[in-house]
Amino acid sequence: MDKAKASSGLRIQAGAGAGALAGASGQVNPSSRTAEARKSRSGFWLVVLGAALWGVDPLFRVILLKSLTSAQIVLIEHLIIALIAIPVLWKNRTELKGLGWRQGGALLFISWGGSAIATILFTMALSSGDLNAVLLLQKMQPLFAILLAGLLLKEKLPRHFFGLLLIALLGTYLLTFGFTMPIGHWSDFVQVGSLLSLGAAALWGGSTVMGRMMVGHLKYETVTSLRFILALPLLLAIAWNEGAAWNLPAGTSQIAALSLNMLGQALLPGLLSLLVYYKGLTTTKASVATLAELSFPMVGVLVNWIAFQQMITVAQVCGFVLIWGTLFLISRQGAARQ
């Protein structure tokens, strides 16, 4: 009788243990699900905030471009940020031991492709092609990111994602061109400037995917540090090859204004924006993050309105509504899928 009770007790305990194990592995605690949903949603909006900070770039760059070339500005910006990034990278240096060739290639793509080459290509496109065609083609960036995210990261998209993407792209179009048709002839697209713009869009879209890949291996602070440090050799070579003179202002007040603007450019739309961006990217799919990056043109419109007295039109208001509505729906869907 005692043996029967003992055997029965063991079966009950084993069953309870198995049930607990099944509950731990096969079911998700509702509170845990809610926490993950909140983390996903907050990550999405961090990406939105990080990309939005890029929109304040003109506030600093307008003054800088009067004295320096684009390559010189980007080089100085990276040098300033490197002073902050090198101690962070040294502190996290043990993370680099497990990196392979794939991760190294992704980091070079982010720093050389997304941080240096893409910016140069887009600047060249603006000076050599039809401006409207270049701006419109640059909006192809999310499509490149979505394609690469599916191929490299095997990401599954939220429901109705492509429909929402089209709505967001329509909103971006309205922000840029309003209710007008900017392209008079299809030949405007077949130009060197247009091809350069497409190249920049592909590099920026790919950089989003590579960044999502790397935040799965490294801390977001380490990824941000490497993005700026690894780009320095390439930027030095570009600035050297450019051979442009460093036309610094002579007056003390002008030098102080230039220095403050350079510092603000490096720390706000440079370092801070990418720290926030990569932090959000740790819990956000690359295919969704690239849509969140459409907050950038919206902030650009606001900056033009507030700082440069360019009034917002009805078409741009419609564009704001379309983009923010899409961002909200994507955020809710991403949280619901957790």
GUDO-9904 format. One line per 10 residues: for each residue x, y, z of C-alpha. Coordinates in Angstrom, 1 decimal. Example, Ala and Ser with C-alpha at 12.3 -4.5 7.8 and 13.67 -1.06 7.14 Angstrom:
<recs>
12.3:-4.5:7.8 | 13.7:-1.1:7.1
</recs>
This chain:
<recs>
0.0:0.0:0.0 | 2.8:2.4:0.9 | 4.6:1.5:-2.3 | 1.4:2.2:-4.3 | 1.0:5.5:-2.6 | 4.7:6.3:-3.2 | 4.4:5.3:-6.8 | 1.2:7.4:-7.2 | 2.9:10.3:-5.5 | 5.9:10.1:-7.8
3.6:10.1:-10.9 | 1.7:13.1:-9.6 | 4.9:15.0:-9.0 | 6.3:13.9:-12.4 | 3.1:15.0:-14.0 | 3.2:18.3:-12.2 | 6.8:18.8:-13.2 | 6.1:18.0:-16.9 | 3.1:20.3:-16.8 | 5.2:23.1:-15.4
7.9:22.4:-18.0 | 5.3:22.4:-20.8 | 3.9:25.7:-19.5 | 7.4:27.2:-19.5 | 8.3:26.0:-23.0 | 4.9:25.8:-24.8 | 3.0:28.7:-23.4 | 3.9:32.3:-22.8 | 3.0:34.1:-19.6 | 0.5:36.9:-20.3
2.6:39.4:-18.3 | 5.7:38.3:-20.2 | 3.8:38.7:-23.5 | 2.7:42.2:-22.4 | 6.3:43.2:-21.5 | 7.6:42.0:-24.8 | 4.9:43.9:-26.7 | 5.8:47.1:-24.8 | 9.5:46.6:-25.5 | 8.7:46.1:-29.2
6.6:49.2:-29.4 | 9.1:51.3:-27.5 | 11.9:50.1:-29.8 | 9.9:51.1:-32.8 | 9.3:54.6:-31.6 | 13.0:54.9:-30.6 | 13.8:54.2:-34.3 | 11.3:56.9:-35.2 | 13.0:59.3:-32.8 | 16.5:58.5:-33.9
15.6:59.0:-37.6 | 13.7:62.2:-36.7 | 16.8:63.7:-35.2 | 18.4:63.4:-38.7 | 15.9:66.1:-39.8 | 17.6:68.8:-37.7 | 20.8:68.4:-39.7 | 20.2:71.5:-41.9 | 20.1:73.7:-38.8 | 23.9:73.1:-38.4
25.0:72.2:-42.0 | 23.8:75.5:-43.5 | 26.6:77.5:-41.7 | 29.2:74.7:-42.1 | 28.8:74.5:-45.9 | 29.8:78.2:-46.2 | 33.3:77.2:-45.1 | 33.8:73.5:-45.6 | 33.0:70.8:-48.2 | 30.7:67.9:-47.5
33.6:65.5:-47.2 | 35.4:67.8:-44.7 | 32.2:68.2:-42.6 | 31.6:64.5:-42.4 | 35.3:63.9:-41.6 | 35.4:66.4:-38.7 | 32.0:65.0:-37.4 | 33.5:61.5:-37.3 | 36.6:62.7:-35.6 | 34.6:64.4:-32.9
32.4:61.4:-32.3 | 35.5:59.1:-32.4 | 36.8:60.9:-29.3 | 33.7:59.7:-27.4 | 33.4:56.3:-29.2 | 37.0:55.0:-28.7 | 36.7:54.8:-24.9 | 33.3:53.0:-25.3 | 34.8:50.6:-27.8 | 37.7:49.9:-25.5
35.4:49.2:-22.6 | 33.4:46.7:-24.7 | 36.4:45.3:-26.6 | 35.7:41.7:-25.4 | 32.6:41.7:-27.6 | 34.8:41.8:-30.7 | 36.5:38.4:-30.0 | 33.6:36.3:-31.3 | 33.1:38.3:-34.6 | 33.6:36.5:-37.9
34.0:37.5:-41.5 | 30.3:38.0:-41.9 | 30.0:40.4:-39.0 | 33.1:42.2:-40.1 | 31.6:42.7:-43.6 | 28.4:43.9:-42.1 | 30.2:46.5:-40.0 | 32.2:47.7:-43.0 | 28.9:48.0:-44.9 | 27.4:50.1:-42.2
30.4:52.4:-41.7 | 31.7:52.7:-45.3 | 28.5:52.2:-47.2 | 25.8:53.7:-45.0 | 27.9:56.4:-43.3 | 30.3:57.6:-45.9 | 29.7:56.4:-49.5 | 25.9:56.8:-49.5 | 26.2:60.4:-48.3 | 28.7:61.2:-51.0
26.7:59.5:-53.7 | 23.5:61.4:-52.7 | 25.4:64.7:-52.6 | 26.9:64.1:-56.1 | 23.4:63.1:-57.3 | 21.9:66.4:-56.2 | 24.6:68.3:-58.1 | 24.5:66.3:-61.3 | 20.9:65.2:-61.9 | 17.4:66.5:-61.9
16.6:67.4:-58.3 | 13.0:66.2:-58.3 | 13.9:62.8:-59.9 | 16.8:62.4:-57.4 | 14.6:63.1:-54.4 | 11.8:60.8:-55.6 | 14.2:57.9:-56.4 | 15.8:58.2:-53.0 | 12.4:57.3:-51.5 | 13.0:53.8:-52.8
15.2:53.1:-49.8 | 12.5:51.2:-47.8 | 12.0:48.8:-50.7 | 15.7:47.9:-50.8 | 15.6:47.4:-47.0 | 12.5:45.2:-47.1 | 14.0:43.0:-49.9 | 17.3:42.5:-48.1 | 15.6:41.9:-44.7 | 13.7:39.0:-46.3
16.7:37.6:-48.1 | 19.3:37.9:-45.3 | 17.3:38.0:-42.1 | 14.3:35.9:-43.2 | 12.0:38.4:-41.6 | 8.2:37.8:-41.8 | 6.3:41.0:-42.5 | 3.3:42.2:-40.6 | -0.1:41.9:-42.2 | -0.9:44.4:-45.0
2.7:45.7:-44.8 | 3.1:46.5:-48.5 | -0.2:48.4:-48.5 | 0.9:50.4:-45.5 | 4.3:51.0:-47.1 | 2.6:52.4:-50.3 | 0.5:54.8:-48.1 | 3.7:55.9:-46.3 | 5.5:56.5:-49.5 | 2.5:58.5:-50.8
2.8:60.6:-47.7 | 6.5:61.1:-48.3 | 5.8:62.1:-51.9 | 3.2:64.7:-50.7 | 5.8:66.1:-48.2 | 8.3:66.5:-51.0 | 6.3:67.5:-54.1 | 2.7:68.3:-52.9 | -0.1:67.6:-55.3 | 2.1:68.3:-58.4
3.7:65.9:-60.9 | 7.4:66.8:-60.7 | 8.6:64.5:-63.5 | 7.9:65.9:-66.9 | 9.7:63.2:-68.9 | 10.8:59.7:-68.1 | 14.2:60.5:-69.5 | 14.7:62.5:-66.3 | 15.1:59.2:-64.5 | 17.8:57.9:-66.9
20.6:60.1:-65.8 | 23.9:59.7:-63.8 | 22.3:61.6:-60.9 | 19.4:59.3:-60.8 | 21.6:56.2:-60.7 | 23.7:57.8:-58.0 | 20.5:58.4:-56.0 | 19.4:54.8:-56.4 | 22.8:53.7:-55.2 | 22.6:55.8:-52.1
19.1:54.5:-51.4 | 20.3:50.9:-51.7 | 23.3:51.5:-49.4 | 21.1:53.2:-46.8 | 18.5:50.4:-47.0 | 21.2:47.8:-46.7 | 22.8:49.6:-43.8 | 19.5:49.3:-41.9 | 19.5:45.5:-42.4 | 23.1:45.2:-41.5
22.6:47.2:-38.4 | 19.7:45.0:-37.3 | 22.0:42.0:-37.9 | 24.8:43.4:-35.7 | 22.7:44.5:-32.7 | 22.0:40.8:-32.3 | 25.7:40.2:-31.8 | 27.0:43.4:-30.1 | 25.6:46.1:-27.8 | 24.1:49.0:-29.6
26.7:51.3:-28.1 | 29.4:49.1:-29.7 | 27.7:49.1:-33.1 | 27.4:52.9:-33.0 | 31.1:53.3:-32.0 | 32.3:51.0:-34.8 | 30.1:52.8:-37.4 | 32.1:56.0:-36.8 | 35.5:54.7:-36.1 | 35.7:52.3:-39.0
34.6:55.0:-41.4 | 37.6:57.3:-40.5 | 40.2:55.8:-42.8 | 37.9:56.0:-45.8 | 36.9:59.6:-45.0 | 40.5:60.6:-44.6 | 41.3:59.2:-48.0 | 38.3:60.9:-49.6 | 39.1:64.3:-48.1 | 42.8:63.9:-49.0
41.9:62.9:-52.6 | 39.5:65.8:-52.9 | 42.3:68.3:-52.4 | 39.9:71.1:-51.3 | 41.2:74.0:-49.3 | 40.1:74.3:-45.7 | 38.5:77.8:-45.8 | 38.1:78.5:-42.1 | 36.8:81.9:-41.1 | 39.2:84.5:-39.7
37.2:86.2:-37.1 | 36.9:84.9:-33.5 | 33.1:85.0:-33.5 | 32.9:83.3:-36.8 | 35.3:80.5:-35.6 | 33.2:80.1:-32.4 | 30.0:79.9:-34.4 | 31.5:77.3:-36.7 | 32.9:75.3:-33.8 | 29.5:75.3:-32.0
27.7:74.2:-35.1 | 30.2:71.5:-35.8 | 29.9:70.2:-32.3 | 26.1:70.3:-32.5 | 26.1:68.6:-35.8 | 28.3:65.8:-34.5 | 26.5:65.2:-31.2 | 22.8:65.7:-32.1 | 22.0:64.4:-35.6 | 25.2:62.4:-35.4
26.0:60.5:-32.2 | 22.7:60.9:-30.2 | 20.5:60.0:-33.1 | 22.3:56.8:-33.9 | 22.5:55.7:-30.3 | 18.8:56.1:-30.0 | 18.3:54.5:-33.5 | 20.4:51.4:-32.7 | 18.8:51.0:-29.3 | 15.4:50.8:-30.9
16.7:48.5:-33.6 | 17.5:45.8:-31.0 | 13.8:45.0:-30.8 | 12.6:46.2:-34.2 | 12.6:44.3:-37.5 | 14.7:45.9:-40.2 | 11.7:45.8:-42.6 | 9.7:47.8:-40.1 | 12.5:50.1:-39.0 | 13.0:51.3:-42.5
9.4:52.5:-42.5 | 9.9:54.2:-39.2 | 12.8:56.1:-40.8 | 10.2:58.1:-42.8 | 10.0:60.3:-39.8 | 13.1:62.0:-41.2 | 11.4:63.9:-44.0 | 8.6:65.0:-41.7 | 11.0:66.6:-39.3 | 12.8:68.1:-42.3
9.6:69.9:-43.3 | 9.1:71.2:-39.8 | 12.7:72.5:-39.7 | 12.1:74.3:-43.0 | 8.9:75.8:-41.6 | 10.2:76.9:-38.2 | 13.8:77.9:-39.0 | 13.7:78.9:-42.7 | 10.1:80.3:-42.8 | 8.9:77.9:-45.5
5.2:77.5:-44.9 | 3.6:74.1:-44.7 | 1.1:73.4:-47.4 | -2.2:71.5:-47.3 | -0.5:68.7:-49.3 | 2.3:68.4:-46.7 | -0.2:68.3:-43.8 | -1.9:65.4:-45.7 | 1.6:63.8:-46.0 | 2.1:64.1:-42.2
-1.2:62.4:-41.5 | -0.6:59.5:-43.9 | 2.9:58.8:-42.5 | 2.1:59.1:-38.8 | -1.0:57.1:-39.3 | 1.0:54.3:-41.0 | 3.7:54.4:-38.3 | 1.0:54.1:-35.6 | -0.6:51.1:-37.3 | 2.7:49.3:-37.9
3.7:49.9:-34.3 | 0.4:48.4:-33.1 | 0.8:45.4:-35.4 | 4.4:44.8:-34.4 | 3.3:44.8:-30.7 | 0.3:42.5:-31.4 | 2.5:39.9:-33.1 | 4.8:39.4:-30.0
</recs>
